[in-house]
Amino acid sequence: MFYVKMFFQYVAQYMKTRLQYRADLAVEIVSDLLFQAVNLIFILVVFGHTNFLSGWNRDEIIFIYGFFLVPYALFSSFFNIWDFNERYIVKGELDRILTRPIHSLFQIILERMELESLFGAITGLAIMFYAGARLHLTISWYDPILFIVFVLGGVLVYAGIFIMIACISFWADARTSIMPMMYNIGNYGRYPVDIYNKVIRFVLTWILPFAFVGVYPSAYFLGRGEWYLYAFLTPVMGVVFFGLSVFIWNEGVKRYRGAGN
């Protein structure tokens, strides 16, 4: 309950801060929506030259992209640790974090949240409903429950991967370009893994399992029976990767010796 209370207190303070500059908030929201629109236009352009992509039609690809946006929006809202190395290790702000009686990772997540990114989830849902209507998909009573489970699993997969990358800073505090590169690799998860060769498919499934954020869980709702096993592995992969990342984080904090002078 202490952590829940702290979460809502941080959210309240964040909203007070952001609403003081409403124009900036509106610009950021519009910018995010335009970015998502550009990605959607790219998909439409690709399918302007072909009807199928490795057995997937245009509306199925759009549905996968829409699903991908939902866990990605949640991840972007609460796990903005892309600058962890420079801000918390190099500049020494982790020293401040470690003096407080709350888990360091949880505190950094709260400090770096960007709740306006949640609008991406609304966009994703709208795209899914649009594509689902064109595909004549039916919804069972348990599908919303599975949807929530799959989305949370995808969020944990994304969070686990990027937390583990951030943990590299505990052992090597030099600035690296790994984080931006990983963000680019993560975008591969919004396309069917069939279009990649076996090596990339293996990496996106078991090493950097971004496929569990988009295509695998989406395959369940699209009725792709051959991917059902992978779809139901989504929450398992999320718990495993996130649990491993928290373990590595705790070990890294033990090695941290401060910023020095």
Disulfide bonds with the S-S distance in Angstrom:
none
